[in-house]
Amino acid sequence: MTGTHQNRWMIRRDYEAALAIPNAAIPWTHDDLRTHNENYNNISLIAEDEDCEVCGWVSYLLGETYYHIANMAVCPQRQGIGTAIIQSLVDKLGHGHRSIITTEVPETATEALCFFRQCGFLVSDQSDDFILLQYTLPEVNELFESDGVFFRRSSGWPLLLPEGF
């Protein structure tokens, strides 16, 4: 079952519906989600379908140069929602100084490991019973010019070039 959806910021009244989704990589309680969202550099997004029902969510931390996915869950009946949530995070990369997304997945969560691998994450480390996965925005050195200013295509930010380039 596929369909359209939209991502938006998670608010407190979404907690119950988000936590009712059964297949989170790490089971969280209402208090876990509330505690996560009380920190100023933690964000939670939900994906809701055309009927405004929560069909997926992601909670992540804003690091200085990275996003760290703390937890994520998607309704098993909704194909493509998880990939769309990850794509929304990837789309945010390169518009500043962040170029990496990391997450830790229990080594027993093979379905989550396969999902992140399909999204382009690579194993970067293993500690205790968790596997650290990382997605790095590909470096694109292709430049383009707009109104006399050069930009790097991957980030869209102005590029300082030496005189006479």
Secondary structure by P-SEA (a helix, b strand, c coil): ccccbbbbbbcccaaaaaaacccccccccaaaaaaaaacccbbbbbbbccccccccbbbbbbcccccccccccccccccaaaaaaaaaaaaacccccccbbbbcccccaaaaaaaaaaaccccccccccbbbbbbbcccccbbbbccccccccccccbbbbcccc
